[in-house]
Amino acid sequence: MILQELISNINKSVDNLELSIARKYIEENIEILKENKTLLNSNSRELLVFISNRQKDGYEQLTRNELMIIHAINTNATKFDLRELKKLVKENAMLLVKKDVFDFLNADAKVILEGMKAINQ
């Protein structure tokens, strides 16, 4: 993809609030964009800085499947369905070890999982 086309697509995606599309463009071309970040508009530049800082800090992007599991955990915690919640935690214990999972959990899930000793705050 040509640099001007890439920057145009990122700026357009950010302006249309299609941040997941913009994030994918940025992650795939982060080194090129760091060198040419002055060509991005201000919101796109902030997204680039945010993504690059998270990568430096060791945060890995969650996959779609992992996000669906987190959504299921949040839903079951809200419904207080402990049986299903325990099953999800048992099957996906390594997911709860990741740094950025805590940011995606709702308040109910955080309280229940802390009580179960599945996560540490």
Order of alpha helices (4+ residues) and beta strands (2+ residues): alpha-alpha-alpha-alpha-alpha-alpha-alpha-alpha
